[in-house]
Amino acid sequence: MALILAAGFAAGGCQKPLFPEELPRTQFERYQTLRGKYRRSKEENAYGARQPPLRERLAPLEQQ
């Protein structure tokens, strides 16, 4: 019986993500958003897959 209950809970999983995509993840991201220097966390590549924009996120803030 306990095994069936554990399997039921595992199959249900989480209904909502723990950290929604639209909320800032760190205090630095919130600071940049408030000052208009927000950098996207994901972008679509040529094949349609979502990946982090490394060049944009690693560039100094003065270059934007």
C-alpha positions in Angstrom: 0.0 0.0 0.0 2.8 2.4 0.9 4.5 1.6 -2.4 1.4 2.5 -4.3 1.0 5.8 -2.5 4.7 6.7 -3.1 4.3 5.9 -6.8 1.1 8.1 -6.9 3.0 11.1 -5.3 6.0 10.6 -7.6 3.7 10.5 -10.7 1.9 13.7 -9.6 5.0 15.7 -9.2 4.9 19.5 -8.8 2.0 21.4 -10.4 3.8 24.8 -10.6 7.5 25.5 -11.1 9.3 26.5 -7.9 10.9 29.5 -9.5 8.6 31.1 -12.2 10.5 32.3 -15.3 9.1 35.9 -15.1 10.4 36.5 -11.5 14.0 37.7 -10.9 16.3 35.0 -9.6 18.9 37.2 -7.8 19.1 40.7 -6.4 21.5 41.6 -9.2 18.9 40.7 -11.8 16.3 42.8 -10.1 18.7 45.7 -9.9 19.5 45.5 -13.6 15.8 45.2 -14.5 15.0 48.4 -12.5 17.8 50.3 -14.2 16.8 49.1 -17.7 19.9 46.9 -18.2 18.1 43.6 -18.1 19.6 40.7 -20.0 17.4 37.8 -21.2 18.0 34.4 -19.6 17.0 32.4 -22.7 16.8 32.9 -26.4 15.9 30.7 -29.4 18.8 29.4 -31.5 18.6 28.7 -35.3 17.0 25.3 -34.6 14.2 26.6 -32.3 15.7 25.3 -29.1 16.0 27.6 -26.1 19.5 28.3 -24.8 21.2 31.0 -22.7 22.6 34.0 -24.7 26.2 33.6 -23.4 27.7 36.5 -25.4 25.1 39.0 -24.3 25.1 37.9 -20.6 28.9 37.8 -20.3 29.5 41.1 -22.0 30.2 44.1 -19.7 27.2 46.3 -18.9 28.8 49.3 -20.5 28.6 47.7 -23.9 24.8 47.7 -24.0 
